[in-house]
Amino acid sequence: MNPSDPGRRFWGRAWIQSLEAGETGNAGQLHRGRSDARRGAVHELTLKPGHISARVVGAHGELFALDIGVRPLASSEWEQVADAVAGKAVHLAALLDGELHVGVVDDALAVEVQLLPQMAQLRPDCTCEEWTEPCRHAAAACYVVAEEIDRDPFALFLLRGISREEFISLVRARRAAAAGTVLNDVAEKPPEGILAAEAWSGAQLDDPLAPPPEIVHTRRMSHSSHGPGRYSPWDAQIPAQHRISTERVDALALDAVERAWGMIVDAQPSGLSSSATADLARRSTLATSSFGAAELADFSGVSPVRLTAWAQAWLVAGDPGVAVVADTDSWSTDQQLLAEGRERLVESGFARRSIALNYHSLRMSEGLLLVIGPDNKWYRLAGSGQRQDMRLEQPPSSDIRDLVEEPT
């Protein structure tokens, strides 16, 4: 399997294998969906009980909203699975340690419960106009879900209607019931911290402090619906002559908190190395009521059309995509690489005369450019070649042939 493929561990592979089982009539859509997933076309993936949602960038840069229904298991089915797991010492020990043994799939099958759904059992709803089911965008999202399940197998349980904590509690309850014991519903509380004022009470600065209590660290699920919590608006009274909007400060502060939350919970990058242009593009995608895209364009001195193009590029390809659209100086001028790209297209059946080799791009038709970005990937752009109207049409690729349809 290609290292960039989703589903590199047991749980992700099992998810994909189950989805692909029996799907002989839609192999083409699944293949295109897998390619889209590899190229990073899936954004804002959210997993909830019985529900997958995402935004997916289409082949020509369109942005589609996607919802996929996943049938939650009934309470009686979960009880059967819990009984089966409780009966296996190794599986039970792993579960109570917060892990999910791979044998749980067979435990469920032994009691005739199918944990892993097949593609035909999902209910995708996409804003695209494809009539096939699943469409390539739903297929792409399903492949990316495999990465989440690889990262935390309990994501599969969440989609099927139960959280990690709920399932562990259910197993403990079923096990206790089977043993004829009463389960204590009061969970053991982890050691609490201590207030700084209490720690220093009656002590001098040079006095040694008592050892702090042990802190118990628990892993948070990457797809948790919990956020960083509510924030208190800044209610300062700023004189009008200072031209400081407390609402805009609140928006920036909240953005910083949410990005920090993403770093801690989902291991997302900080974005601190982003250029000012890339961060402006990212901010415009948020379009908050207090600091929307139009206001950002006005304050930054960028036309709304141009900022919209930057925002679309950021959604499609992140910081490198914004650089490609905003600054032609980011395009590679390596004539050997550009010539090799043209040769690949010629080998695919394009007429050599239909591909103009320019100083920093390949032009295939009026308004269609293929360029090499700062990450050494090929980008498909639409526009005149001037910075003012360039648009990124689809995710980049290491293979130029992925960006154009083969000639008929």
C-alpha positions in Angstrom: 0.0 0.0 0.0 1.2 3.5 -0.8 2.6 5.2 2.3 0.3 8.2 1.6 -2.8 6.0 1.5 -5.3 6.3 4.3 -5.8 3.3 6.6 -2.3 2.2 7.4 -3.1 0.4 10.6 -5.6 -2.4 11.4 -8.6 -0.3 12.2 -8.3 2.1 9.3 -7.7 -0.8 6.9 -10.6 -2.7 8.3 -12.9 0.3 7.8 -11.8 0.7 4.2 -12.0 -3.1 3.4 -15.5 -3.2 4.8 -16.6 -0.1 2.7 -15.1 -1.6 -0.4 -16.6 -5.1 0.1 -19.1 -5.8 -2.6 -18.8 -2.4 -4.3 -18.1 -3.7 -7.8 -20.3 -1.3 -9.6 -18.8 1.9 -8.3 -15.1 1.1 -8.4 -14.4 4.2 -10.5 -16.0 6.5 -7.9 -14.1 4.9 -5.1 -10.9 5.2 -7.0 -11.5 8.9 -7.7 -12.5 9.4 -4.0 -9.2 7.8 -2.8 -7.2 10.1 -5.1 -9.1 13.1 -3.8 -8.4 12.0 -0.2 -4.7 11.7 -1.0 -4.6 15.2 -2.5 -6.1 16.7 0.6 -9.5 17.6 -0.9 -11.4 16.9 2.3 -11.7 19.7 4.8 -13.5 20.3 8.2 -14.2 16.6 8.8 -16.5 16.1 11.8 -17.5 12.8 13.4 -20.5 12.6 15.6 -22.8 9.7 16.6 -24.4 8.4 13.4 -23.0 11.3 11.4 -20.1 12.3 9.2 -19.8 15.8 7.8 -17.2 17.5 5.7 -16.5 20.1 3.0 -14.8 18.6 -0.1 -13.1 20.5 -2.9 -14.2 19.2 -6.3 -12.1 18.5 -9.4 -12.5 22.0 -10.6 -12.2 23.9 -7.4 -15.9 23.8 -6.3 -16.6 23.4 -2.7 -19.3 20.9 -1.8 -21.0 20.3 1.6 -21.3 16.7 2.5 -23.2 14.8 5.2 -23.1 11.0 5.6 -25.5 9.1 7.8 -24.1 6.1 9.6 -26.6 3.7 11.3 -26.1 3.7 15.1 -26.2 0.3 16.7 -29.2 -0.4 19.0 -28.7 -0.5 22.8 -29.3 -4.2 22.7 -26.6 -4.6 20.1 -24.1 -2.7 22.3 -25.0 -4.8 25.3 -24.2 -7.9 23.2 -20.9 -6.5 22.2 -20.1 -5.5 25.8 -20.9 -9.0 27.0 -18.7 -10.5 24.3 -15.8 -8.2 25.2 -16.2 -8.8 28.9 -15.8 -12.5 28.3 -12.3 -12.1 26.8 -9.7 -11.3 29.5 -7.2 -9.8 27.0 -9.8 -7.7 25.3 -11.3 -6.5 28.6 -7.9 -5.6 30.0 -7.0 -3.5 26.9 -10.4 -1.8 27.1 -10.1 -0.9 30.8 -6.7 0.5 29.9 -8.4 2.8 27.4 -7.3 0.8 24.3 -9.3 -1.2 21.8 -8.1 -4.7 21.0 -8.3 -5.6 17.3 -10.2 -8.8 18.3 -13.2 -6.8 19.3 -14.4 -6.9 15.7 -14.5 -10.7 15.9 -16.1 -10.4 19.4 -18.9 -8.4 17.8 -19.3 -10.8 14.9 -19.6 -13.7 17.3 -22.8 -12.2 18.6 -23.9 -11.2 15.1 -23.2 -7.5 15.3 -21.4 -5.9 12.4 -19.3 -3.0 13.8 -17.8 -2.0 10.4 -20.4 -0.8 7.9 -20.3 -1.3 4.2 -20.6 1.6 1.7 -24.1 0.5 0.7 -25.2 0.9 4.3 -24.2 4.6 4.5 -26.5 7.4 3.5 -24.5 10.2 1.8 -26.0 13.6 1.0 -23.8 15.9 -1.1 -24.4 19.3 -2.7 -22.8 18.1 -5.9 -24.9 17.0 -8.9 -23.5 13.5 -9.3 -26.3 10.9 -9.4 -24.1 7.9 -8.5 -24.0 6.8 -4.8 -21.6 7.3 -3.3 -20.3 10.3 -5.2 -16.6 10.8 -5.3 -16.8 13.4 -2.6 -18.5 11.0 -0.2 -15.9 8.4 -1.1 -13.1 10.8 -0.4 -14.5 11.6 3.1 -14.8 8.0 3.9 -11.2 7.4 3.1 -10.2 10.3 5.3 -12.3 8.8 8.1 -10.0 5.8 8.0 -7.2 8.1 9.1 -9.3 9.3 12.1 -10.1 5.7 13.0 -6.4 4.8 12.7 -5.6 7.6 15.1 -8.4 6.6 17.6 -10.3 3.4 16.9 -13.0 4.6 19.3 -14.0 7.0 16.5 -15.7 4.0 14.9 -17.7 3.4 18.1 -18.6 7.1 18.2 -20.0 6.9 14.6 -22.0 3.8 15.7 -23.5 5.7 18.5 -21.4 5.3 21.7 -18.5 7.1 23.2 -15.4 5.5 24.6 -16.4 6.3 28.2 -20.0 5.1 27.7 -18.8 1.8 26.2 -16.3 1.2 29.0 -19.0 1.9 31.6 -21.4 -0.4 29.8 -18.8 -3.3 29.8 -18.1 -2.7 33.5 -21.8 -2.8 34.3 -22.5 -5.9 32.3 -19.5 -7.6 33.8 -20.6 -6.7 37.3 -24.1 -7.8 36.6 -22.8 -11.2 35.3 -20.8 -11.6 38.4 -23.7 -10.7 40.7 -22.0 -7.7 42.2 -23.1 -4.1 42.6 -21.1 -1.6 40.5 -20.2 1.6 42.3 -21.5 4.4 40.0 -19.3 7.0 41.7 -16.2 7.2 39.5 -12.9 7.5 41.2 -11.9 11.2 41.1 -8.4 11.9 39.9 -6.1 13.8 42.2 -6.9 17.5 42.3 -4.4 20.3 42.0 -3.7 22.8 44.8 -4.3 26.6 44.8 -1.0 28.6 44.6 -2.2 30.7 47.6 -2.5 27.5 49.6 0.9 26.2 48.5 2.7 29.4 49.6 0.6 30.0 52.7 3.0 30.7 55.6 6.1 30.1 53.5 8.9 32.3 52.4 10.1 32.5 48.8 13.2 30.4 49.6 11.3 27.7 51.5 11.0 24.3 49.7 7.4 23.4 48.8 5.7 20.1 49.4 5.7 17.8 46.3 2.7 18.6 44.0 -0.1 16.0 43.7 0.2 13.5 40.9 -1.6 14.7 37.8 -3.5 12.1 35.8 -3.3 12.7 32.1 -6.2 11.4 30.0 -6.2 11.3 26.2 -8.9 13.4 24.5 -10.5 12.0 21.4 -9.5 14.0 18.3 -13.1 14.1 17.1 -14.5 15.3 20.4 -17.4 17.7 20.0 -16.2 19.7 23.0 -14.5 23.0 22.4 -12.3 25.1 24.5 -15.3 26.5 26.4 -17.0 29.8 26.5 -15.1 33.1 26.6 -15.8 36.3 28.4 -16.1 39.3 26.0 -13.7 42.2 26.6 -15.9 44.9 28.1 -13.3 47.6 28.3 -14.4 51.1 27.4 -12.0 52.3 24.8 -12.0 56.0 23.8 -13.2 56.4 20.2 -10.0 58.3 19.2 -8.0 55.1 19.7 -10.0 53.3 17.0 -9.8 50.0 18.8 -12.8 47.7 18.4 -13.3 45.3 21.4 -15.3 43.0 19.1 -12.4 42.7 16.7 -10.0 42.1 19.6 -12.4 39.4 20.9 -12.5 37.8 17.4 -8.7 37.6 17.3 -8.4 36.3 20.8 -11.1 33.6 20.2 -9.3 32.6 17.0 -6.0 32.2 19.0 -7.8 30.1 21.6 -9.4 27.8 19.0 -6.1 27.4 17.2 -4.4 26.5 20.5 -7.2 24.0 21.2 -6.6 22.4 17.8 -2.9 22.1 18.5 -3.5 20.3 21.8 -6.5 18.2 20.8 -5.9 17.4 17.2 -2.2 18.0 16.8 -2.9 20.7 14.3 0.0 23.0 13.2 0.2 26.4 15.0 0.2 28.4 11.8 2.8 30.8 13.4 5.1 30.3 10.4 2.4 31.3 7.9 2.9 34.5 5.9 0.7 37.5 6.5 -1.0 36.8 3.2 -1.7 33.2 4.1 -3.0 34.1 7.5 -5.2 36.8 6.0 -6.6 34.1 3.6 -7.3 31.8 6.6 -9.0 34.5 8.6 -11.3 35.4 5.7 -12.5 31.8 5.5 -13.9 32.2 9.0 -16.1 35.1 8.0 -17.1 35.9 11.6 -19.9 38.4 12.1 -17.5 40.8 13.9 -14.7 40.6 11.4 -16.0 39.2 8.1 -14.3 38.7 4.8 -15.5 42.0 3.3 -14.2 44.0 6.3 -10.9 42.1 6.2 -10.6 43.1 2.5 -11.3 46.7 3.3 -8.8 46.9 6.3 -6.1 45.0 4.4 -6.3 47.0 1.2 -7.0 43.9 -0.9 -9.9 43.7 -3.3 -12.8 41.4 -2.2 -12.4 39.3 -5.4 -8.7 38.8 -4.8 -9.1 37.9 -1.1 -11.8 35.4 -2.1 -9.3 33.8 -4.5 -6.8 33.6 -1.7 -9.3 32.1 0.7 -10.3 29.5 -1.8 -6.6 28.7 -2.4 -6.1 28.3 1.3 -9.0 25.9 1.6 -7.8 23.8 -1.3 -4.0 23.8 -0.6 -3.2 25.7 2.6 -0.3 28.1 2.8 1.5 27.0 -0.4 -1.7 27.4 -2.4 -2.1 31.0 -1.2 1.5 31.7 -2.2 1.0 30.3 -5.7 -2.1 32.4 -6.2 -0.9 35.6 -4.6 2.7 35.7 -5.8 4.0 34.6 -9.2 7.5 34.8 -7.7 6.7 31.6 -5.8 6.5 29.7 -9.1 9.5 27.6 -9.9 11.5 28.7 -12.9 13.3 25.3 -13.2 13.2 24.8 -17.0 14.1 21.2 -16.7 11.2 20.4 -14.4 8.8 22.4 -16.5 10.0 20.6 -19.7 9.6 17.2 -17.9 6.1 18.1 -17.0 5.3 19.0 -20.6 6.8 15.7 -21.8 4.5 13.8 -19.4 1.5 15.5 -20.9 2.7 14.7 -24.4 3.1 11.1 -23.4 -0.5 11.2 -22.2 -1.7 12.2 -25.7 -1.6 16.0 -25.7 -0.2 17.7 -28.8 3.2 19.3 -28.0 2.0 22.5 -29.8 -0.9 22.8 -27.4 1.5 23.2 -24.4 3.5 26.4 -24.3 6.6 26.3 -22.2 7.0 29.7 -20.5 9.6 31.1 -18.1 7.7 29.9 -15.1 4.7 28.0 -16.3 3.0 25.8 -18.9 0.1 27.3 -20.7 -2.3 24.8 -22.2 -5.1 27.1 -23.3 -6.3 30.7 -22.8 -6.7 31.1 -19.1 -5.2 27.7 -18.0 -1.8 27.6 -16.4 0.2 24.7 -14.8 2.9 25.9 -12.4 5.2 24.3 -9.8 4.7 25.8 -6.4 7.0 26.3 -3.4 6.3 22.8 -2.2 7.5 21.4 -5.6 3.9 20.2 -6.5 2.1 21.0 -9.7 -0.8 23.5 -9.4 -3.6 24.2 -11.9 -4.5 27.9 -12.2 -7.1 29.8 -14.1 -6.6 33.4 -15.1 -4.5 35.6 -17.3 -1.2 35.0 -15.6 -1.4 38.3 -13.7 -1.5 38.2 -9.9 -4.8 40.1 -9.8 -7.1 37.4 -11.1 -5.4 34.0 -10.6 -7.5 31.3 -9.1 -6.6 27.8 -7.9 -8.9 25.3 -9.5 -8.1 22.1 -7.6 -5.7 20.5 -5.1 -2.1 20.2 -6.2 -0.4 17.0 -7.2 3.1 15.6 -7.6 2.0 14.2 -10.9 1.0 16.9 -13.5 -1.3 14.3 -15.2 -3.6 14.4 -12.2 -4.5 18.0 -13.0 -5.8 17.6 -16.6 -8.1 15.2 -18.2 -6.6 13.0 -20.9 -7.5 14.0 -24.4 -10.1 12.0 -26.1 
